[in-house]
Amino acid sequence: MENQVKYALKVQAIRPKGQTPKLYVYFPIPLAAAIGLKPGEEVQWELLDRGELHLVRKQVPATQAHLRARND
């Protein structure tokens, strides 16, 4: 991929009382908007190796063309 966009983020921990801590990562809104990712959509992690994960969408919606208004 030529024009690779990268988003740095930190893994966050939620520590509920009496429960095992859970780790979370957030999905940046600009990245979600670029691929049409919606809240509640099912995804899964694919572990490639210790340094690389892929996020895989269960169902990829059809792309929708966006028309831009021309300022003539």
N, C-alpha and C positions, 0 to 999 in steps of 0.2 A: 504494500500500500504506500503510494508516494506521499500524499498529504496527510500523514498520520497525525492525529490530534491526541494529545495526552493530558490526562487529568490526574494530578497527584492528590491523594486523600489518605487519611489515617484510619486504621481499624479502631473502632470504638467498642468499649465493653459496657454491658448492662449487667449490674450485679443485684438481682432481686434477693431479698432476705430469704435465707434458708434454701436457696437454689443454686445450681451451677451457673457461673457467669456465662453470658452469651456474647458472642462477637458479632459486630455489625459493620457493614460498609454502606455508604450512601451512594446513590446513582446521580451524578450531576444532571441538573435540569437541561442544560444545553445539549448534552449528549443524548438524553432521553428524547428530547424534541427532535433531534436530528434523525433518529431512527424510528420515531413514532411509538416509543414505549409508553404504555399507560399504566396507572396505578392498578394493582390487582392482577396484572398479567403474570402468568406462570413462566418462570425461567428456571434453569438448573445450571450448576457449576460443573464444568468438565475439567478434571485435573490432568494437566499435561505432564508436569514435573513439579518439583518443589518450588520453582520460581515462576511458574506460569499457569494461570487458570483461564478458561474461556467461559464466558457467560453465553448460554445457549437458550434461545427462545423456543418454547414448545410449539407455538403457532405464530408465524410471521404474517401480519396483515398485508393486504395488497397496498402497494404504494399509491399515494394520492398526489397528483400534480398540483403545485401551488402556482397560481397566476399572480404576477406582479403588475400593478398598475403602472402604465407608462406615463411619464411626465413630458408630453410633447409640447 
